[in-house]
Amino acid sequence: MIRRTDERLIVENPHGGVGSIGIYKLLTSDDTMDKVSLFAKVIINPQTTIGYHQHIGEAETYYVLKGEGFFINSQKERIPVKPGDVCSIEVGQSHGMENPHDNEMEIMALVYPEK
């Protein structure tokens, strides 16, 4: 399978946050027989937040590729993140992400269902 990754989905105010993100869906549940819900490159625009939200029935992992920001963990702590950092969200946990800077942030997002 070859999939072109130039198709970007724009999401305004993601999960009640501020600003917009761009999502390049690389794999979805249709591609993986429901083993992975989503594997995507996500561009978090400057001055954008992904609102604090809960994952029911699924977990998520972020890998920071570019830029710096803050990961908001399940205890609502703002943890600084930079390229090379991995952020894990377990089933039932809540989280958010902030890019308070003037440069884009790029992350890889992997969402997978509970066993």
Secondary structure, DSSP 8 states (H G I E B T S, - for coil): --------EEEESGGG-SSEEEEEEEEETTTTTTS-SEEEEEEE-TTEEEEEEE-SSEEEEEEEEES-EEEE-TT--EEEE-TT-EEEE-TT-EEEEEE-SSS-EEEEEEEEE--
